[in-house]
Amino acid sequence: MGELQEHLNVGLALALSKRWDEACREFEAAAEADPADAEAQFQWGKASQALGRYPQAEKAYRRCVELDGSRVEARARLGVVLAQEGRRDEALAALKDALGKDSGNVMALNAAGDLHMTAGQLEDAARVWERSLASQMGQAETAFKLGYVLESLGRLEEAVQRYQAAHQLNPRRLPVLLALAGALEGLQRYGEAALVLADAVAQRPGEAAMTLRWARALEAAGDAGAAEGALRQVLEEDPLQAEAAARLGFICAAKGDGTEAEKWLQTAAPGLAEGTDKGMAEAWLAQHAGRSEDAMRLYRRVLEADPGQAPALEALAAILYRRSELSQALEAYTRLADLKPAQAEAFVRMGSLNLKMGRRDAAQAAWERALQLEPGNTLVRKNLSILKG
C-alpha cells in the first residue's frame, strides 16, 4: 500500500469516529504525499470544515475542483464554506456552479435555500427547498424549514403537509410537533392540533406551558371534558398558573357548577394580566354574586377590546334578556347570531324578543332559522305553530 493510500485509509477511519483533528492531519499528509490527488484534497477540506477551519477548507476544495472538475460535491461544499464565512455572493455563485453540474445536488440546494431564507427571500428559499425534496424526499430538516417558509408566506395548507412529512421522518423532534400544531391552529383545525400537542406533552411530561397549550386546543376543538382534565394536570404541575385556573373556572361555569367555577376564578383573577381572561373572570364573579350592573359593565369592557368575544356577548345578552331590556338584548343576540351562525340559541331568543316587541314576522323568521339549525326543538316548533295560527 502506498503512502498516499495509507494516510487516506487511516484518515477515513478517524473521520468515521469523528476524531477530526487526527483525521485532518492524516489527510494533510496524504495531500503532501501526492499534491495532485483530488480525493486527498477533498477529504482534507471536509475535515478542515468540520473543525471550523474555513480558509483551509476553501483552499482544499478549490484545489480539488482544479484537479478534477467533475467533483460536484467539492463545488457544493465550497459554496457551503463560503456561506459559513459570511461571503454570501461568492457562496451563491459557487452553489450555482455546483447546480450547473448537477441540478439536483441536495447539499447545494439546501445551502442555497438557507442563504435565501437568511436574506428574507422566502419565495426563493421555498422554490429551492422544493427542488431539494424532489431530489431526495427523506430530508426531515429540509421539510421542516420548507414548512416554516411556507407558513411565513401564509401558505398554511402547504406548510402543514411539509411539517407532517418532517414529523413522519423524525417523530421525536419537538420543534416539528409544535410548528405543525401552530399551523393547524392557524387553520382552525383544533382537533388535529390537539392530537399533535398530546404527543408533545408526552415527550415533555410535567411542562405546564406545554400542557396548557394542549388544553387550549382541546377547548377550541369543543372537547371540554378533555380540556378540563388537561387543565387540572397543568395546575398539578404549576398551582400558580392563573390562566389554567381561569380556563378551568370558565369550563365549570359552562357546566353549571357555580361553586367550583367561583373557586377557580377567584384563585385566577389576582394573577391574570389585564386582558380578556381577567375581564371575563371579574365579570363572571360579579354576575355570580348578583351584581348584574357591574357584570354588564365588565362584559361590555371585554367586548370593547374584542368585539368578537362570543362568550362575553352571550353572557351580556343573557343578563339583558333576564332584565327584560328588550332592545339591548335583541341587539346583543343579533350580534351573537352573526358570530355563531350555526348555533340555534341566539335565534330562539331573537324570536322571543321580537314577539315581545310586536314584530311577528321577525319572530317567525328567527324561529324558522332556529328550527333549521335544531329540527328537534319541540318548543320552537310549538311557538311557530301558535304564531302561524
C-alpha positions in Angstrom: 0.0 0.0 0.0 1.4 3.4 -1.0 2.0 6.3 1.4 -0.9 8.3 -0.1 -3.5 5.4 0.3 -2.3 4.6 3.8 -2.9 8.1 5.0 -6.3 8.3 3.3 -7.4 5.0 4.9 -6.3 6.0 8.4 -7.9 9.4 7.9 -11.2 8.0 6.8 -11.3 5.6 9.8 -10.7 8.5 12.1 -13.3 10.7 10.4 -15.9 7.9 10.9 -15.2 8.2 14.6 -15.4 12.0 14.4 -11.8 12.3 15.5 -11.4 15.3 13.2 -8.1 16.7 14.5 -6.3 13.4 13.9 -8.1 12.8 10.6 -7.2 16.3 9.4 -3.5 15.5 10.0 -3.7 12.3 8.0 -5.5 13.9 5.1 -2.9 16.8 5.1 -0.2 14.1 5.0 -2.0 12.4 2.1 -2.1 15.7 0.2 1.6 16.3 0.8 2.4 12.7 -0.4 0.6 13.5 -3.7 -0.4 17.2 -4.2 -2.2 16.2 -7.5 -4.6 13.7 -5.8 -8.1 15.2 -5.8 -9.5 12.8 -3.2 -6.8 13.8 -0.6 -7.7 17.5 -1.2 -11.4 16.8 -0.8 -11.1 14.8 2.4 -8.7 17.4 3.8 -11.3 20.0 3.0 -14.1 18.1 4.8 -12.0 17.6 7.9 -11.0 21.2 8.0 -14.6 22.3 7.5 -15.7 20.0 10.4 -13.1 21.8 12.6 -14.3 25.2 11.6 -11.0 25.9 9.7 -12.8 27.5 6.8 -9.9 29.2 4.9 -8.1 25.9 4.8 -11.3 24.0 3.7 -11.9 26.6 1.0 -8.3 26.2 -0.3 -8.6 22.4 -0.3 -11.9 22.4 -2.1 -10.7 24.8 -4.8 -7.7 22.7 -5.4 -9.9 19.5 -5.6 -12.0 21.2 -8.3 -8.9 22.3 -10.2 -7.6 18.7 -10.2 -11.0 17.1 -11.0 -13.7 19.4 -12.5 -16.3 16.6 -12.2 -16.3 16.7 -8.3 -19.7 18.3 -7.8 -19.7 17.7 -4.1 -16.5 19.7 -3.7 -18.1 22.6 -5.6 -21.2 22.3 -3.3 -19.1 22.2 -0.2 -17.1 25.2 -1.4 -20.3 27.1 -1.5 -21.3 26.0 2.0 -17.9 27.0 3.4 -18.2 30.4 1.8 -21.6 30.8 3.3 -20.2 29.8 6.7 -17.6 32.6 6.3 -20.4 35.1 5.6 -19.4 35.6 1.9 -22.9 35.3 0.6 -22.5 36.4 -3.0 -19.4 34.2 -3.5 -21.3 31.3 -1.9 -24.3 31.7 -4.2 -22.0 31.8 -7.2 -20.3 28.6 -6.1 -23.6 26.9 -5.4 -24.9 28.0 -8.8 -21.8 26.5 -10.3 -22.4 23.2 -8.5 -26.0 23.1 -9.6 -24.9 23.8 -13.1 -23.1 20.5 -13.0 -25.9 18.7 -11.1 -29.2 20.4 -10.8 -30.4 18.0 -8.1 -27.5 18.3 -5.8 -29.2 18.3 -2.4 -26.3 19.9 -0.5 -26.1 22.8 -2.9 -29.9 23.2 -3.0 -30.2 23.2 0.8 -27.3 25.6 1.3 -28.8 28.0 -1.3 -32.2 27.8 0.5 -30.5 28.7 3.8 -28.9 31.8 2.1 -32.2 32.9 0.6 -34.0 32.5 3.9 -31.5 34.4 6.0 -31.8 37.2 3.4 -35.5 37.2 3.8 -36.1 35.9 0.2 -38.7 33.4 1.3 -40.2 32.6 -2.1 -36.7 31.8 -3.4 -36.0 29.6 -0.4 -39.2 27.7 -0.8 -38.6 27.2 -4.5 -35.1 25.8 -3.9 -36.1 23.6 -1.0 -39.0 22.1 -3.1 -36.3 21.1 -5.7 -34.2 19.6 -2.9 -37.1 17.5 -1.6 -38.0 16.4 -5.1 -34.4 15.1 -5.5 -34.3 13.4 -2.1 -37.5 13.1 -0.1 -36.1 11.7 3.2 -34.9 15.1 4.5 -36.6 15.9 7.7 -34.7 19.2 8.3 -35.3 20.5 4.8 -39.0 19.6 5.0 -39.2 21.4 8.4 -37.5 24.5 7.1 -39.7 24.5 4.0 -42.8 24.3 6.2 -41.6 27.3 8.2 -41.1 29.3 5.0 -44.5 28.4 3.6 -46.1 29.3 6.9 -44.3 32.6 6.9 -45.7 33.2 3.4 -49.2 32.4 4.7 -49.5 29.2 2.8 -50.7 27.2 5.8 -52.1 24.1 4.0 -48.8 23.5 2.2 -46.9 24.2 5.5 -48.9 21.5 7.3 -48.0 19.0 4.6 -44.3 19.7 4.9 -44.4 19.7 8.7 -46.2 16.4 8.6 -43.5 15.0 6.3 -40.8 16.2 8.7 -42.7 14.6 11.6 -43.0 11.3 9.8 -39.3 11.3 9.2 -38.4 12.3 12.7 -41.3 11.7 15.1 -39.4 12.6 18.2 -38.4 16.2 17.2 -40.3 18.5 19.4 -39.9 21.8 17.3 -41.6 20.0 14.4 -44.5 18.9 16.5 -45.0 22.5 17.9 -44.7 24.0 14.4 -47.2 21.5 13.0 -49.6 22.2 15.8 -49.3 26.0 15.3 -50.1 25.7 11.6 -53.1 23.5 12.3 -54.3 26.1 14.9 -53.9 28.8 12.3 -56.2 26.8 10.0 -58.6 26.3 13.0 -58.1 22.5 12.8 -58.1 22.4 16.6 -58.9 18.7 16.9 -55.8 17.7 14.8 -53.7 20.3 16.7 -54.8 18.8 20.0 -53.6 15.3 18.9 -50.2 16.7 17.9 -49.9 18.6 21.1 -50.8 15.4 23.1 -47.7 13.9 21.5 -45.6 16.9 22.5 -46.9 16.7 26.1 -46.0 13.0 26.2 -42.4 14.0 25.2 -42.2 16.7 27.8 -44.3 15.5 30.8 -44.5 17.9 33.7 -44.0 21.0 31.5 -47.0 23.2 32.4 -46.8 25.6 29.5 -47.0 22.7 27.0 -49.9 21.1 28.8 -51.7 24.5 28.9 -51.3 24.8 25.1 -52.8 21.3 24.7 -55.7 22.3 26.9 -56.5 25.4 24.9 -56.5 23.3 21.7 -58.8 20.8 23.3 -61.2 23.5 24.4 -61.2 25.2 21.0 -62.0 21.8 19.5 -65.1 21.6 21.7 -63.8 18.8 23.9 -64.5 20.4 27.3 -64.1 17.2 29.2 -60.6 16.5 27.9 -59.7 20.2 28.3 -60.8 20.1 31.9 -58.6 17.1 32.6 -55.6 18.8 30.9 -56.1 22.0 32.9 -56.2 20.1 36.2 -53.0 18.5 35.1 -51.5 21.9 34.5 -52.5 23.0 37.9 -50.9 19.9 39.5 -47.7 20.9 37.7 -47.9 24.6 38.5 -50.6 25.5 41.1 -50.0 29.2 40.4 -50.8 29.0 36.7 -53.5 31.7 36.6 -54.6 31.2 33.0 -55.2 27.5 33.6 -57.2 28.3 36.7 -59.3 30.8 34.8 -60.0 28.4 31.9 -60.9 25.7 34.3 -63.3 28.1 36.0 -64.9 29.0 32.7 -65.4 25.3 31.9 -67.0 24.7 35.3 -69.3 27.7 34.8 -70.4 26.4 31.4 -71.3 23.1 33.1 -73.4 24.9 35.7 -71.0 24.2 38.6 -71.0 27.7 40.1 -69.3 26.7 43.3 -66.3 25.1 41.5 -66.2 28.0 39.0 -66.2 30.6 41.7 -63.3 28.8 43.5 -61.1 28.7 40.3 -61.9 32.2 39.1 -61.2 33.8 42.5 -57.9 31.9 42.5 -57.1 33.1 39.0 -58.2 36.7 39.0 -55.3 38.3 41.0 -52.7 36.6 38.9 -54.1 37.3 35.4 -52.7 40.1 33.3 -55.0 42.7 32.0 -56.9 41.3 29.1 -59.8 39.1 28.1 -59.4 36.3 30.6 -59.1 38.8 33.5 -62.1 40.8 32.3 -64.2 37.6 31.8 -63.2 36.3 35.3 -64.1 39.5 37.0 -67.4 39.8 35.0 -68.5 36.3 35.8 -67.7 36.7 39.5 -69.7 39.9 39.6 -72.6 38.1 37.9 -72.4 35.1 40.2 -72.5 37.5 43.2 -75.7 39.1 41.9 -74.1 42.4 40.9 -75.6 42.5 37.4 -74.7 46.2 36.7 -71.1 45.5 37.4 -71.2 42.3 35.4 -72.7 44.1 32.4 -70.1 46.9 32.6 -67.3 44.4 32.7 -68.6 42.3 29.8 -69.0 45.5 27.8 -65.4 46.4 28.5 -64.3 43.0 27.3 -66.3 43.5 24.1 -64.9 46.9 23.5 -61.4 45.4 23.5 -62.5 42.3 21.5 -65.9 42.6 19.7 -65.6 39.0 18.6 -65.5 37.6 22.1 -68.6 35.4 21.8 -68.7 34.2 25.5 -68.8 37.8 26.8 -71.6 38.7 24.3 -73.5 35.6 25.2 -73.3 36.4 28.9 -74.3 40.0 28.4 -77.2 39.1 26.2 -78.5 36.6 28.8 -78.4 39.3 31.6 -80.2 41.8 29.4 -82.8 39.2 28.5 -83.5 38.3 32.1 -83.8 42.1 32.9 -86.3 42.5 30.1 -84.2 45.2 28.4 -85.6 44.1 25.1 -84.0 46.3 22.5 -80.5 45.9 24.0 -81.0 42.2 24.4 -82.1 41.9 20.8 -79.1 43.8 19.6 -76.8 41.6 21.6 -78.4 38.3 20.3 -78.3 39.6 16.7 -74.6 40.2 17.1 -74.2 36.8 18.7 -76.0 35.2 15.8 -73.5 36.8 13.4 -70.6 35.4 15.4 -72.2 31.9 15.9 -74.5 31.4 12.9 -74.6 27.7 13.3 -76.0 27.7 16.8 -79.7 27.9 17.4 -79.9 29.5 20.8 -79.4 33.1 19.7 -82.2 32.7 17.1 -84.5 31.2 19.7 -84.0 34.2 21.9 -84.3 36.6 19.0 -87.7 35.1 18.2 -89.0 35.6 21.7 -87.7 39.2 21.9 -89.2 40.1 18.5 -92.5 38.7 19.6 -92.5 40.6 22.8 -91.8 43.8 20.8 -94.7 43.1 18.5 -92.5 42.1 15.5 -94.3 38.9 14.5 -92.7 38.5 11.0 -89.2 38.9 12.5 -90.1 36.4 15.3 -91.2 33.9 12.8 -88.1 34.3 10.6 -85.8 33.9 13.7 -87.6 30.8 14.9 -87.7 29.2 11.5 -83.9 29.7 11.3 -83.6 28.1 14.8 -85.6 25.2 13.6 -83.4 24.7 10.6 -80.4 24.5 12.9 -82.1 22.4 15.5 -85.0 20.4 14.0 -85.7 18.6 17.2 -86.5 21.7 19.2 -90.2 21.0 20.1 -90.7 24.3 22.0 -89.7 26.4 18.9 -91.9 24.2 16.7 -94.8 24.7 19.1 -94.2 28.5 19.2 -94.1 28.7 15.4 -97.3 26.7 15.2 -99.1 29.1 17.6 -97.6 32.2 15.8 -98.9 31.0 12.5 -102.3 30.3 13.9 
